[in-house]
């Protein structure tokens, strides 16, 4: 098993700016592998999104490598660059702010900050929620079709009073989220909690995370409702810029 992992890493390392596309024969020759061995490992890497095959039956690095790269860059910068911006948000509004990333049909909270007047909410750094039932998760699904398909494949079950479990209804809402640039979750993964989320983009223009603000519906939909949405979108844009994203 360890030897297979080593060979897989070596295969990934074969791809470079000079040689972004390789055939099985070239990979096998570079590493001194039997063609059948190289083919077996490459097929597995394709199944996992690490490599992808083109119409000429040659291979290049896949979307999973870009996702890993974005995750590493984001996690290195998140506290240094995002925390001051997030703190400004909770100084203005009551509630809890999360930054969440996608993982296997769920969102994982990698940052959590609460205002002194926030209503207690049972989340913590590292906790997970179904992506389709949270404001941050729906933003991630709206901007990445791979995330959406992976989530649908896991199935949609009721998590709260208003959870969307119909695939067509979910897709319709995600299309609206892309138009508006933000999402809302109203008692979709727990009772009496309302979240608003906006996308965070990496330097490459790929969505890498989402930032949300969660609080009671009466507050989130009250007189500050429109201001919360505008401020949250501005917060997401500021974090994206700090991470190198340039909006065109």
Order of alpha helices (4+ residues) and beta strands (2+ residues): alpha-alpha-alpha-beta-beta-alpha-alpha-beta-beta-beta-alpha-alpha-alpha-beta-beta-beta-alpha-alpha
